[in-house]
Amino acid sequence: MFKVCIDATPIRGNLTGIGVYTLNLINALYKLQETENFILDIYFHPSLKNWLKRNLSTPNLLTAYPQVSSLPIPVSLANLLAKYSPFILPYFEKYLNQPDIIQGTDHYVFPYKKAVKIMTIHDLTFVKYPQYSTKIVKGYLERIKRCLIWTDAIITFAENTKQDIVELLNIDPNIIYVTPQASRYYSNYLKPQLLYDHRDVIDYYLYKPYFLFVSTLEPRKNIVNLIEAFEYLKQNYNLPHQLILIGKKGWNYQDILDKIELSHFKEDIQHLDYVSDELVAIFYSQAEAFIYPSFYEGFGLPVLEAMTLGAPVITSYSSSLPEVAGDAALYIDPNNYYELAQIMLKVVDNSTLRKEMIHKGKIQADKFSWERTAKATLDVYKSLKKNS
């Protein structure tokens, strides 16, 4: 029997990629405790804002778990103490229940001295493509390098990302473990009642065919090129389709909004901010094609989600995306909007191809599950515990 303490800090507010990963991993690990002979403890760092208000209450999505601890120091402050006053950090160890293994889930792991320490690195965009990163995210590099001083192992989600970590951070590949993620949805997620409950939204948005994009609005996602490809199709082929973009505004998104506003086809370009998981699933399931022309991904979770729910996928032949999509997607050069437009047209014009892509996509998505992710993560824990 051994004890694992996992950092649930990303599970707050409206979840994006890292929060979705952390919550689903915790859910799946929690179910494995009895059969796999380990104990799972959960902890979180408060946000700086909550810490200043002395609000250390458990985030709503974690209240269902019996053992949740607050490590009463924001990550940003812990990082500063590690840099300038590291002797203070051991004081906070008493808030964790003597773990054997501690896993940080967002490019950071607390330096608990007597535990094996695992840092999760989702991607290295801020190193490889700094032009696609905010100043805050660029600061991750300094934090990661400091954590590497005490980190025993790294978890990431694709072989391509592992290779980036080896090359860009000069890390021994033997301490990097790949545990692929999975879709938050399952194949029969869309029950008739769910569709009925959201019929007003369906009638309002889905009255004609559409291409779909789901992710944060930011330069790395290559949305401007997607809009250009869509405009080309509308202008030259008179397609009846809409382009629906679902995702919250990230950073440097104004060029995307300006591109929409200035488009001759802006009436057919819809941007929906953060919407519920159920609604996103409906949009996936009825899309003519899901387009994900990102320049760089550490994994590419929306691709799996789209395949799970029956959307044909067009994505970039770059970074980890081919690992995720396999032979089920059509691939494009993310820099070439004309090529993207031609592939979109190909899917629209060929119903046989579209059906084949949907079939292959579901087979590909079935290769991934959060239970498999949890078991692969547990294998990492066991290997490290054995060698500690």
MIFI-394368 format. One record per residue (C-alpha): residue in three letters; y, z, x; residue number from 1. Coordinates in Angstrom, 3 decimals, decimal comma. Each point is the difference from the previous one (the first is absolute). Layout:
<rs>
     r         py         pz         px     k
   ALA          Y          Z          X   NUM
...
</rs>
This chain:
<rs>
     r         py         pz         px     k
   MET      0,000      0,000      0,000     1
   PHE      3,436     -0,906      1,307     2
   LYS      3,495      0,046     -1,438     3
   VAL      2,376     -2,967     -0,230     4
   CYS      3,702      0,377     -0,701     5
   ILE      1,688     -3,200     -1,176     6
   ASP      3,740     -0,654     -0,204     7
   ALA      1,053     -0,947     -3,543     8
   THR      3,734     -0,302      0,763     9
   PRO      0,206     -3,685     -1,119    10
   ILE     -1,139      0,982     -3,509    11
   ARG      3,336      0,520     -1,703    12
   GLY      2,250     -1,990     -2,291    13
   ASN     -1,013     -3,534     -0,934    14
   LEU     -2,827     -0,810      2,386    15
   THR      0,113     -3,019      2,272    16
   GLY     -2,642     -1,147      2,509    17
   ILE     -0,361      3,112      2,170    18
   GLY      0,066      2,330     -3,001    19
   VAL     -2,604     -2,105     -1,832    20
   TYR     -2,271      0,156      3,056    21
   THR      0,405      3,750      0,437    22
   LEU     -0,603      0,871     -3,654    23
   ASN     -3,070     -2,216     -0,333    24
   LEU     -1,472      1,245      3,277    25
   ILE      0,438      3,627     -1,081    26
   ASN     -1,553     -0,723     -3,415    27
   ALA     -3,024     -1,669      1,585    28
   LEU     -0,465      2,604      2,742    29
   TYR      0,270      2,817     -2,531    30
   LYS     -3,013     -1,397     -1,886    31
   LEU     -2,097     -0,127      3,190    32
   GLN      0,354      3,651      1,006    33
   GLU     -3,160      1,412     -1,560    34
   THR     -2,360     -2,759      1,125    35
   GLU      1,506     -0,413      3,477    36
   ASN      0,320      3,682      0,946    37
   PHE      3,700      0,250      0,837    38
   ILE      3,053      1,697     -1,478    39
   LEU      3,164     -1,936     -0,799    40
   ASP      3,346      1,779      0,134    41
   ILE      3,248     -1,746     -0,906    42
   TYR      3,450      0,737      1,361    43
   PHE      3,420     -1,581     -0,184    44
   HIS      3,349      0,138      1,764    45
   PRO      2,965      0,380     -2,378    46
   SER      2,679     -2,648      0,063    47
   LEU      3,145      0,977      1,862    48
   LYS      1,875      0,095     -3,315    49
   ASN     -2,530      2,366     -1,613    50
   TRP     -0,216      2,136      3,124    51
   LEU      3,766      0,551      0,005    52
   LYS     -0,296      1,074     -3,651    53
   ARG     -2,938      2,272      0,953    54
   ASN     -2,144     -1,972     -2,433    55
   LEU     -3,562      0,062      1,345    56
   SER     -1,710     -0,682     -3,324    57
   THR     -3,144     -2,124     -0,026    58
   PRO      0,601     -3,671     -0,937    59
   ASN     -1,210     -0,815     -3,520    60
   LEU     -2,779     -2,333      1,134    61
   LEU     -1,534      2,780      2,106    62
   THR     -0,024      2,804     -2,571    63
   ALA     -3,555     -0,875     -1,099    64
   TYR     -1,381      1,085      3,377    65
   PRO     -0,828      3,694      0,538    66
   GLN      0,923      0,217      3,680    67
   VAL      3,447     -1,417      0,775    68
   SER      2,208      1,588      2,646    69
   SER      3,628     -0,561      0,837    70
   LEU      0,766     -0,291      3,695    71
   PRO      3,597      1,174     -0,404    72
   ILE      1,740     -2,353      2,394    73
   PRO      1,024     -3,645     -0,576    74
   VAL     -1,679     -2,587      2,235    75
   SER      3,387     -1,008      1,416    76
   LEU      0,734      3,574      1,051    77
   ALA     -3,499      0,524      1,393    78
   ASN      0,503     -3,137      2,056    79
   LEU      3,288      1,364      1,392    80
   LEU     -1,629      3,314      0,864    81
   ALA     -2,806     -1,840      1,790    82
   LYS      2,648     -1,740      2,072    83
   TYR      2,319      2,902      0,778    84
   SER     -1,775      3,288     -0,825    85
   PRO     -3,770     -0,603     -0,220    86
   PHE     -0,754      3,701      0,512    87
   ILE      1,195      0,653     -3,590    88
   LEU     -2,551     -2,276     -1,706    89
   PRO     -3,041      2,336      0,367    90
   TYR      1,803      2,427     -2,331    91
   PHE     -0,731     -2,383     -2,891    92
   GLU     -3,754     -0,162      0,644    93
   LYS     -0,499      3,103     -2,145    94
   TYR      0,825     -2,081     -3,091    95
   LEU     -3,143     -2,073      0,501    96
   ASN     -3,422      1,520     -0,563    97
   GLN     -1,527     -0,379      3,483    98
   PRO     -1,165     -3,606     -0,222    99
   ASP     -2,502     -1,572      2,376   100
   ILE      1,587     -3,421     -0,532   101
   ILE      3,509     -0,910     -1,100   102
   GLN      0,973     -3,514     -1,108   103
   GLY      3,567     -1,216     -0,227   104
   THR      0,289     -2,891     -2,444   105
   ASP      3,381     -1,533      0,889   106
   HIS      0,550     -0,695      3,723   107
   TYR      0,085      3,724      0,768   108
   VAL     -2,378      2,921      0,449   109
   PHE      0,976      3,646      0,327   110
   PRO     -1,015      1,434      3,423   111
   TYR     -2,391      2,696     -1,226   112
   LYS     -1,365      1,204      3,340   113
   LYS     -3,608      0,893     -0,833   114
   ALA     -0,745     -2,970     -2,284   115
   VAL     -1,033     -3,556      0,776   116
   LYS      3,060     -2,090     -0,868   117
   ILE     -0,075     -3,453     -1,628   118
   MET      3,092     -2,149     -0,524   119
   THR     -0,016     -2,815     -2,556   120
   ILE      1,929     -3,126      1,029   121
   HIS      0,465     -2,482     -2,828   122
   ASP      1,642     -2,788      1,972   123
   LEU      2,275     -0,655      2,968   124
   THR      2,612     -2,157     -1,681   125
   PHE      2,758      2,086      1,564   126
   VAL     -1,329     -0,845      3,479   127
   LYS     -1,246     -3,547     -0,438   128
   TYR      2,722     -1,237     -2,362   129
   PRO      2,965      2,376      0,300   130
   GLN      2,173     -2,510     -1,880   131
   TYR     -2,011      0,870     -3,112   132
   SER      0,483      3,766      0,333   133
   THR      2,671      2,515     -0,940   134
   LYS      1,563      2,266      2,593   135
   ILE     -1,885      2,936     -1,505   136
   VAL     -3,350     -1,764      0,272   137
   LYS      0,805     -1,101      3,546   138
   GLY      0,248      3,696      0,812   139
   TYR     -3,723      0,244     -0,787   140
   LEU     -0,777     -1,319      3,472   141
   GLU      1,489      3,042      1,723   142
   ARG     -1,799      2,286     -2,435   143
   ILE     -3,328     -1,780      0,482   144
   LYS      0,283      0,139      3,791   145
   ARG      0,665      3,733     -0,175   146
   CYS     -2,974      0,537     -2,323   147
   LEU     -2,231     -1,982      2,354   148
   ILE      0,390      2,846      2,510   149
   TRP     -2,189      2,197     -2,216   150
   THR     -1,853     -2,558     -2,156   151
   ASP     -3,778     -0,218      0,498   152
   ALA     -0,638     -3,070     -2,160   153
   ILE      1,772     -2,662     -2,042   154
   ILE     -0,987     -1,419     -3,378   155
   THR      1,207     -3,423     -1,092   156
   PHE     -1,188     -2,578     -2,551   157
   ALA     -0,650     -3,370      1,646   158
   GLU     -1,305     -1,295      3,302   159
   ASN      3,199     -2,001      0,450   160
   THR      2,075      3,175     -0,298   161
   LYS     -2,348      1,801      2,396   162
   GLN      0,593     -2,754      2,552   163
   ASP      3,765      0,332     -0,473   164
   ILE     -0,266      3,740      0,677   165
   VAL     -2,057     -0,602      3,143   166
   GLU      2,399     -2,614      1,368   167
   LEU      3,374      1,359     -1,085   168
   LEU     -0,613      3,716      0,516   169
   ASN     -2,493     -0,292      2,860   170
   ILE     -2,644      2,058     -1,813   171
   ASP     -3,685      0,245      0,868   172
   PRO     -1,798     -2,026     -2,727   173
   ASN     -2,827      2,546     -0,022   174
   ILE      2,191      2,595     -1,735   175
   ILE      1,159     -2,402     -2,740   176
   TYR     -2,074     -0,144     -3,192   177
   VAL      0,297     -2,644     -2,740   178
   THR     -0,476      1,231     -3,585   179
   PRO      0,993     -2,811     -2,411   180
   GLN      1,871      0,935     -3,167   181
   ALA     -0,847     -1,033     -3,563   182
   SER      1,616     -0,991     -3,274   183
   ARG      1,324      2,693     -2,336   184
   TYR     -1,586     -2,064     -2,797   185
   TYR     -3,588     -0,833     -0,946   186
   SER     -1,401     -3,145     -1,603   187
   ASN     -0,028      1,199     -3,633   188
   TYR      3,233      1,997      0,284   189
   LEU      1,736     -1,951     -2,773   190
   LYS     -1,342      1,366     -3,258   191
   PRO      1,067     -1,620     -3,314   192
   GLN      1,881      3,152     -0,973   193
   LEU      2,087     -0,172      3,169   194
   LEU      1,002     -3,579     -0,786   195
   TYR      0,837      0,996     -3,564   196
   ASP      2,136      2,928      1,146   197
   HIS      2,130     -2,315      2,136   198
   ARG      0,157     -2,950     -2,387   199
   ASP      3,813      0,087     -0,188   200
   VAL      0,354     -0,486      3,757   201
   ILE     -2,677     -2,685      0,001   202
   ASP      1,762     -1,912     -2,770   203
   TYR      3,357      0,295      1,777   204
   TYR     -1,017     -1,049      3,515   205
   LEU     -3,279     -1,858     -0,247   206
   TYR      0,873     -2,622     -2,570   207
   LYS     -0,454     -2,785      2,551   208
   PRO     -1,949     -0,423      3,257   209
   TYR      1,259      1,728      3,131   210
   PHE     -0,454      0,515      3,701   211
   LEU     -0,057      3,638      1,064   212
   PHE      1,104      2,015      3,021   213
   VAL     -0,521      3,785      0,249   214
   SER      1,442      2,096      2,823   215
   THR      3,220      1,535      1,293   216
   LEU      2,973     -2,349      0,243   217
   GLU      0,731     -0,264      3,727   218
   PRO      0,269     -2,767      2,637   219
   ARG     -3,555      0,396      1,349   220
   LYS     -1,459     -1,030     -3,352   221
   ASN      1,517     -3,494      0,295   222
   ILE      1,243     -0,162     -3,586   223
   VAL      2,854     -2,418      0,745   224
   ASN     -2,519     -2,643      1,098   225
   LEU     -2,042      0,689     -3,133   226
   ILE      3,074     -0,615     -2,158   227
   GLU      0,706     -3,239      1,891   228
   ALA     -3,567     -1,175     -0,619   229
   PHE      0,369      0,858     -3,689   230
   GLU      3,326     -1,867     -0,235   231
   TYR     -1,569     -3,049      1,647   232
   LEU     -2,776     -0,049     -2,602   233
   LYS      2,390      0,453     -2,901   234
   GLN      2,297     -2,750      1,237   235
   ASN     -2,615     -2,566      0,989   236
   TYR     -2,858      0,637     -2,443   237
   ASN      1,762      1,541     -2,985   238
   LEU     -2,523      2,826     -0,231   239
   PRO      0,427      2,337     -2,990   240
   HIS     -0,832      3,042      2,131   241
   GLN      1,922      3,173      0,678   242
   LEU      0,071      1,911      3,259   243
   ILE     -0,409      3,747     -0,556   244
   LEU      0,800      2,393      2,839   245
   ILE     -1,170      3,592     -0,464   246
   GLY      1,136      2,624      2,473   247
   LYS      2,706      2,474      0,795   248
   LYS      2,913     -0,949      2,223   249
   GLY     -0,845      0,939      3,562   250
   TRP      2,594     -0,794      2,622   251
   ASN      2,130     -3,042      0,841   252
   TYR     -0,974     -1,437     -3,368   253
   GLN      3,418     -1,455     -0,861   254
   ASP     -0,914     -3,450      1,343   255
   ILE     -2,896     -0,056     -2,461   256
   LEU      2,174      0,991     -2,962   257
   ASP      2,666     -2,533      1,053   258
   LYS     -2,680     -2,700      0,248   259
   ILE     -1,064      0,754     -3,575   260
   GLU      3,572      0,126     -1,320   261
   LEU      0,951     -3,330      1,588   262
   SER     -3,178     -1,788     -1,045   263
   HIS      0,243     -2,824     -2,520   264
   PHE     -3,175      1,476     -1,482   265
   LYS      1,050      3,644     -0,097   266
   GLU     -0,841      0,228     -3,704   267
   ASP     -3,630     -0,471      1,006   268
   ILE      0,064      2,568      2,823   269
   GLN     -0,598      3,538     -1,189   270
   HIS      0,300      3,100      2,188   271
   LEU     -1,571      3,165     -1,366   272
   ASP      0,560      3,217      1,900   273
   TYR     -2,666      2,690      0,253   274
   VAL     -2,337     -0,251     -3,027   275
   SER     -3,120      1,921     -1,015   276
   ASP     -3,429     -0,697      1,485   277
   GLU     -1,180     -1,197     -3,405   278
   LEU      2,752     -2,569     -0,338   279
   VAL     -0,479     -1,263      3,547   280
   ALA     -3,693     -0,493     -0,816   281
   ILE      0,885     -2,079     -3,051   282
   PHE      2,348     -2,183      2,045   283
   TYR     -2,699     -0,513      2,633   284
   SER     -2,641     -0,914     -2,554   285
   GLN      1,979     -2,757     -1,697   286
   ALA      1,725     -1,606      2,982   287
   GLU     -0,497     -3,686      0,693   288
   ALA     -0,120      1,030      3,654   289
   PHE      0,932      3,027      2,061   290
   ILE      2,183     -0,950      2,979   291
   TYR      0,229      2,281      3,042   292
   PRO      1,723     -1,939      2,805   293
   SER      0,693      3,056      2,194   294
   PHE      0,771     -0,499      3,681   295
   TYR     -1,939      3,101      1,060   296
   GLU     -2,261      2,616     -1,621   297
   GLY     -1,985      2,930      1,302   298
   PHE     -2,481     -0,603     -2,820   299
   GLY      1,370     -1,770     -3,089   300
   LEU     -1,074      2,078     -2,988   301
   PRO      1,653     -2,169     -2,714   302
   VAL     -2,340     -2,848      0,975   303
   LEU     -3,036      2,145     -0,863   304
   GLU      1,596      1,231     -3,205   305
   ALA      0,670     -3,561     -1,146   306
   MET     -3,567     -1,080      0,765   307
   THR     -1,457      3,025     -1,785   308
   LEU      1,844     -0,939     -3,187   309
   GLY     -0,709     -3,721      0,078   310
   ALA      3,052     -1,651      1,521   311
   PRO     -0,463     -2,921      2,419   312
   VAL      1,642      0,975      3,298   313
   ILE      2,214     -2,016      2,328   314
   THR      0,956      1,876      3,135   315
   SER      1,036     -0,358      3,634   316
   TYR     -2,372     -0,817      2,793   317
   SER      1,452      2,817      2,065   318
   SER     -0,682      3,576      1,156   319
   SER     -2,731      1,790     -1,983   320
   LEU      0,201     -2,094     -3,168   321
   PRO     -2,978     -2,291      0,781   322
   GLU     -2,146      3,117      0,585   323
   VAL      0,872      1,264     -3,457   324
   ALA     -0,171     -3,270     -1,944   325
   GLY     -2,933     -1,647      1,822   326
   ASP     -0,963     -3,401     -1,379   327
   ALA      1,327      0,827     -3,464   328
   ALA      3,670     -0,908      0,603   329
   LEU      1,956     -3,104      0,892   330
   TYR      2,086      0,463      3,147   331
   ILE      3,432     -1,227      0,988   332
   ASP      2,398      0,105      2,932   333
   PRO      2,530      2,617     -1,159   334
   ASN      2,842     -1,917      1,663   335
   ASN     -0,650     -3,202     -1,980   336
   TYR      1,225      0,159     -3,603   337
   TYR     -1,038     -3,645     -0,615   338
   GLU     -3,611      0,764      0,932   339
   LEU      0,089      3,026     -2,291   340
   ALA      1,339     -2,143     -2,851   341
   GLN     -2,776     -2,560      0,455   342
   ILE     -2,703      2,695     -0,071   343
   MET      1,536      1,555     -3,120   344
   LEU     -0,042     -3,431     -1,647   345
   LYS     -3,611     -0,513      1,062   346
   VAL     -1,058      3,182     -1,802   347
   VAL      1,943     -0,925     -3,141   348
   ASP     -1,416     -3,538     -0,126   349
   ASN     -3,641      0,831      0,677   350
   SER     -1,594      2,292     -2,576   351
   THR     -3,396     -0,241      1,732   352
   LEU      1,516      1,205      3,270   353
   ARG      1,787      2,806     -1,822   354
   LYS     -3,222      1,219     -1,630   355
   GLU     -1,799     -0,158      3,348   356
   MET      2,779      2,062      1,656   357
   ILE     -0,193      2,618     -2,753   358
   HIS     -3,782      0,245      0,400   359
   LYS      0,162      0,255      3,795   360
   GLY      2,860      2,476     -0,236   361
   LYS     -2,014      2,427     -2,115   362
   ILE     -2,938     -0,241      2,408   363
   GLN      2,344      0,679      2,925   364
   ALA      1,685      2,942     -1,742   365
   ASP     -3,406      1,550     -0,743   366
   LYS     -0,527      0,413      3,750   367
   PHE      2,680      2,713     -0,022   368
   SER      0,079      3,344     -1,820   369
   TRP      1,680      3,357      0,522   370
   GLU     -3,437      1,614      0,218   371
   ARG     -0,762     -2,283      2,964   372
   THR      3,388      0,849      1,514   373
   ALA     -0,694      3,715     -0,383   374
   LYS     -3,495     -0,284      1,483   375
   ALA      1,311     -2,003      2,962   376
   THR      2,698      2,649      0,503   377
   LEU     -2,599      2,749     -0,259   378
   ASP     -2,062     -1,777      2,673   379
   VAL      3,053      0,238      2,266   380
   TYR      0,287      3,725     -0,702   381
   LYS     -3,690      0,584      0,746   382
   SER      0,097     -1,990      3,222   383
   LEU      3,051      1,882      1,256   384
   LYS     -1,395      3,390     -1,059   385
   LYS     -3,261     -0,750      1,794   386
   ASN      1,835     -0,882      3,213   387
   SER      2,595      2,786     -0,153   388
</rs>
